[in-house]
């Protein structure tokens, strides 16, 4: 039983590290991904004659605010996953019901990560700002990969133990 629990904890810890590194990279190299957010929200690289251009936001302060919220969201999701993995690690040898209770925090962190990639990138970026139309500023594949990985980890995390 501890081996399976350690596998789950390692996966959640890896998601925590990923989210925290993404947030840290976005702080250290702010301008790189800020350009991405600015271009997506401005819809500058969408199809010619796009009838959805009324959705474009060109105000720099909105771009900075949106990007700041994304960074905070990444950091909080990562920190929550890390805290959740630590709680589960402390309950490594506990009874199954106690270990199951220790999993809640990480489930919240993983769900926050899923919502980041689904809501912010696939729904808002991909569909509202039609990011999918852009050759250069299309982050849907990366968002889908991140969503899939965290989704699989959340499913594995929440699988009940065999007694």
C-alpha positions in Angstrom: 0.0 0.0 0.0 2.7 2.6 0.7 4.2 2.0 -2.7 1.0 2.9 -4.5 0.5 5.9 -2.2 4.1 7.0 -3.0 3.3 6.7 -6.7 0.3 9.0 -6.3 2.2 11.5 -4.1 5.1 11.6 -6.7 2.6 12.4 -9.5 0.9 15.2 -7.5 4.3 16.5 -6.4 5.4 16.6 -10.1 2.2 18.6 -11.0 3.1 21.0 -8.1 6.6 21.4 -9.4 5.3 22.0 -13.0 2.8 24.6 -11.9 5.3 26.4 -9.6 8.0 26.4 -12.4 5.5 27.8 -14.9 4.6 30.6 -12.5 8.3 31.3 -11.6 9.3 31.3 -15.3 6.5 33.7 -16.0 7.7 36.1 -13.3 11.4 35.8 -14.2 10.8 36.1 -18.0 7.6 38.2 -17.8 7.8 39.6 -21.3 7.9 36.3 -23.2 4.5 35.0 -22.2 3.1 38.5 -21.7 3.5 38.9 -25.4 1.4 35.7 -25.8 -1.4 37.0 -23.6 -1.3 40.4 -25.3 -1.5 38.9 -28.8 -4.2 36.5 -28.0 -6.4 39.1 -26.3 -5.8 41.6 -29.0 -6.7 38.9 -31.6 -4.1 40.4 -34.0 -3.4 37.1 -35.7 -6.9 35.7 -36.4 -8.5 35.0 -39.7 -9.0 38.0 -42.0 -12.6 39.3 -41.9 -13.2 37.6 -38.5 -16.7 38.6 -37.3 -15.6 38.1 -33.7 -13.1 41.0 -33.6 -15.4 42.9 -31.3 -14.2 40.7 -28.5 -10.6 41.9 -28.9 -9.1 43.7 -25.9 -6.3 46.1 -26.7 -5.9 47.9 -23.3 -2.4 47.1 -21.9 -3.6 47.3 -18.3 -6.2 44.5 -19.0 -3.4 42.4 -20.6 -1.2 42.9 -17.5 -4.0 42.2 -15.1 -5.0 39.1 -16.9 -1.4 37.8 -17.1 -0.9 38.6 -13.4 -4.1 36.6 -12.5 -2.8 33.7 -14.6 0.5 33.7 -12.7 -1.2 33.9 -9.3 -3.5 31.1 -10.4 -0.6 28.9 -11.4 1.3 29.6 -8.2 -1.7 29.0 -6.0 -2.6 25.7 -7.8 1.1 24.6 -7.5 1.3 25.5 -3.8 -2.0 23.7 -3.1 -0.7 20.6 -4.9 2.5 20.8 -3.0 0.7 21.2 0.4 -1.6 18.3 -0.6 1.3 16.0 -1.5 3.0 16.9 1.9 -0.2 16.1 3.8 -0.6 12.8 2.0 3.1 12.0 2.7 2.5 12.6 6.4 -0.4 10.1 6.2 1.6 7.6 4.2 1.2 4.7 6.7 -2.2 5.8 8.0 -5.4 3.8 7.7 -7.1 4.0 4.3 -9.8 6.3 5.5 -7.3 8.7 7.1 -5.2 8.7 3.9 -8.2 9.4 1.8 -9.0 12.4 4.0 -5.4 13.7 3.5 -6.0 13.7 -0.3 -8.5 16.6 -0.3 -6.0 19.5 -0.6 -4.2 18.0 -3.5 -7.5 17.3 -5.3 -8.3 21.0 -4.9 -4.9 22.0 -6.3 -5.2 19.6 -9.3 -8.7 20.9 -10.0 -7.4 24.4 -9.9 -4.8 23.4 -12.4 -7.4 21.8 -14.6 -9.5 24.9 -14.5 -6.6 27.1 -15.4 -5.8 25.1 -18.6 -9.5 24.5 -19.4 -11.1 27.8 -18.6 -8.3 30.4 -19.1 -6.6 28.8 -22.1 -9.1 26.5 -23.9 -12.3 28.3 -23.2 -11.4 32.0 -22.9 -8.2 32.1 -25.0 -9.1 29.3 -27.5 -12.8 30.1 -28.1 -13.6 33.6 -26.8 -10.5 35.1 -28.4 -10.4 32.4 -31.1 -6.7 31.6 -30.4 -7.2 28.5 -32.5 -7.1 30.8 -35.6 -3.6 32.0 -34.9 -0.6 30.3 -36.5 1.9 31.9 -34.1 -0.1 32.6 -30.9 -1.9 29.3 -30.4 -1.4 27.7 -27.1 -4.2 25.1 -27.3 -2.0 22.1 -27.8 0.1 23.0 -24.7 -3.0 23.7 -22.7 -4.6 20.4 -23.7 -1.5 18.5 -22.8 -1.4 20.2 -19.3 -5.1 19.5 -18.9 -4.7 15.9 -19.8 -1.8 15.2 -17.5 -3.4 16.8 -14.5 -6.7 15.1 -15.3 -5.0 11.7 -15.4 -3.2 12.5 -12.1 -6.5 13.6 -10.5 -8.2 10.4 -11.6 -5.4 8.3 -10.2 -5.2 10.4 -7.1 -8.9 9.8 -6.3 -9.0 6.1 -7.0 -9.9 4.3 -3.9 -7.4 1.9 -2.3 -8.0 -1.9 -2.4 -8.1 -3.2 1.1 
